[in-house]
Amino acid sequence: MSHYSDIQSTHYTALGFSDWFALRITKTLRWGADTFFAKRYGNRAIVLETVAAVPGMVGATLSHLRALRLMQDDRGWIRTLMDEAENERMHLMTFIEIAQPSWFERIVILSVQWVFYIFFFFLYLISSKTAHRLVGYFEEEAVLSYTLYLAEIDERRHPNPPAPAVALRYWNLPEGTTLRDVILIIRADEAHHRDTNHYMANALSGRDADHKAITACPPHVSLDAGLL
């Protein structure tokens, strides 16, 4: 699992109203998660992954229809976004087994999913670059959340049970794999989705994918190797 520990936390500095809008939404939702779930990271992950599984499917669907309508190549984006949606769904299935949400939390999850799906669908229709930037910012927060989750486990404030069978099957992991091992893999997935969506947003806005606005996070949110 060592190669999953070398994940860099980065932040894309907002450039213009579109990026600022996406960042404000992200920070507002982050505040809501911090208020409602505090340090219950397993339950937080369930809501996070419920929302995170929506953009890939919405983006893939609308990109597919656009490619058909314009009769042009999709640059491989449709498959990438579908794979992202599937990956996020399996994150959700994993944490459902771990956190065992209550019926009230399940109702919250369903409500959040429907509201976010409708919002993101229309956002993607209006401005796909803003939608991808929003997902990029979501994934930045996901990387941070999973880093804090790892800290809770490493400092023995959270148990480290065996990984559920659904995670072993999906990632082809051996018996004896723990929750901490799976979180490392999931965090790496989120970092990949972060970079992919920021790249897509840059491509749609005509910016260089390696724009200097992508910077390392401040020390208090960095992924310190000693933490892992």
N, C-alpha and C positions, 0 to 999 in steps of 0.2 A: 504493500500500500504506500510505499515511500514516495513514489512519483506523484501521488495525489496530494501530498502535503505541500508541494511546492507551488501553491496557487497564489498569485499576486492579486491584491485588492486594488482596483483602479477606479477612478471617477472621471466621467466625461463632463467637463465644464460646459454649462449651458451657453450656447451662442444664439442669440435671437429669441423672439417670442415663442416659437414652436418648442424649442428645447426647455425654455423657462416654464412653459405650461406643463410639459411632461414631468419636469422635476418637482413642481409644486404639488401635482397630484400624488406623485410617489411619496413625498414627505408627509402629506396629509394622511395617506393610508398607513404609513409607517407609524405615525403618532397613534392612530386608531389601534393598530396591532399591539403597540407597547402598552397602551392603556388597558385594553381588554384582556390580553394574555400574559403580560408581564414576562416572567421567565419560564412560563410553561411552553418550552420550545417545541415539544412534540405537537401540541395542539395548534400552536402558531404555524408550524410547518404544514398542517393539514389545510388551513385556510389559504396560506401562501401558495401551495401547490394546486389548490382548486382554482384559484385565479390564474396562476401561471400556465395552466394547461389550456386556457381559452385562446390566447393570442395566436399561437401557432396554427390552430385549426381555422380560426377566422382568416388569418393572413393567407393560408394555403388555399382556402375556398375562394376568396376574392381574387387572389393572384391567378388561380386556375381559370376562373371565368373571364378575367381580363385577357389572359393569353389566348383563350378561345375567341373572344370578341374581336381582338386586334389581329388574330392569326400570326402571333409572333412567339419567339422562344422565351421561356421564363427564366433563363440563366441558372436553372437548377434550384431556384428559390422555393418552388412548391414542395419538392421532396424534403428539402432542409427544414421547412416549417412544419411539415407533417411529422417528421422524425422528432422535432422539438416537442410537439404536442403529445406524442406517444411517450416520450421520455418523462415529461412532467406528470403525465397521468400515472406512470409507474412510481414516481416519487410519492404521489398521493396514496396509492395502494399500499406502499410500504409503511407510511406513517399512520394510516388507518389501523393497521395491525399493531403498531407500537403504542399509539396514544389512546386508542379505544374511546373516541369522542362520545359525549353524552348526546341525548336526543335534542337538547337545546342547542348544543354546538352544531349538530347536524342541520338543524333548521337555519342557523346563522350561515352555515356553509352554502346551503341551497340558495338562500336569499342573495348572498354576496355574488354567487356565480351568475345568477340570472341578471342582476343589475349590471355586473361588469360585462357580461356578454353583450348586452344591448348597447351599453356605452362604447365598448371597444369596436363593435361592428360599425357603428356610425362614425367613430373616430377614424377608422381605417378607410372608410369611403371618402371622408372629407380630406384627410391628410395621412397617407400611409407612412410618410417619414416621421411624423409626430408619434404615430402608433409604435413604430419600431424603436424610436428613442425612449418612449415610455417603458417598453419592455426592457430595454437596456438598463434603465435606471432601476426598474423592479429587480433585475438580476443582480445589480450592484448591492442592493439591500439584502437579497437572498444570500449572497456570499458572506456578508457581514453577520447575518442571523445565524448561519450554520457555523461560523467561526466562534460566535458566542456560545452556541450549543456545545461545541467541542470543549470549550473552556469549562463549562459546567460539568461535563463528564470527567475531564482530566483533573479537576479540583474536587471530584467525588461529591458534588452536590446533586448529581443526576446519575441514576444507575446506567450500566452499560450491558444490557441483556444481549442474548444471542440475536442475530439478525433474523427477521421473519422469513419464512420459506419463499414468499413471493419475491423478495429481494435476491435470494440465492439463485432462483430460477432466472430472473431477468438479467442479472449481471454475471451469471455463470460463476458464482462464488463457492468456495469450498465450505464444508461443515466447519463450525468453529468460528466463522466470521461474526463479528460483533456489531452492535449498533454504531459504535464509533467508526469502524471500518466503512460502513455503508454511508455515514454522513460525509466522510472524506470524498467518496465517489460522487455523491450527490452534489457536494459543493463544487467539485471539478466540473460536473455537468452544467451547473448554474453559471460558472465563470465562462464556459464555452458559449452558452446562450447569450450572456451579456455581451461578449465580443462580437458575436454574429449579428445581433440586433443593432448594435452601434454601427457596425460596418454597413448594414443595410440602410440605416438612417442616413449615414454619410453619403452612400451611393445615390440615394434618392434626392439628396440636397446638393449634390455636385461637389462635396468636400472630399479631400484626401482622406482615405480610411485610416491613415496613421497621423492624423492631425494632432498637433501638440496639446489640444484641449483634453486629450486622454492622459491623465496624470496619476501618479501614485497617490493613494489615500494618505491623509494625515496619520501620524504615528498611533493615535488612539484607536484607529480602525484598521490598521495594517494587519496582515497575516504574519505575525511573528513566528518564525520557525520554532522558537523555544516553547511556544504555546502548545504545539502539536507533539 
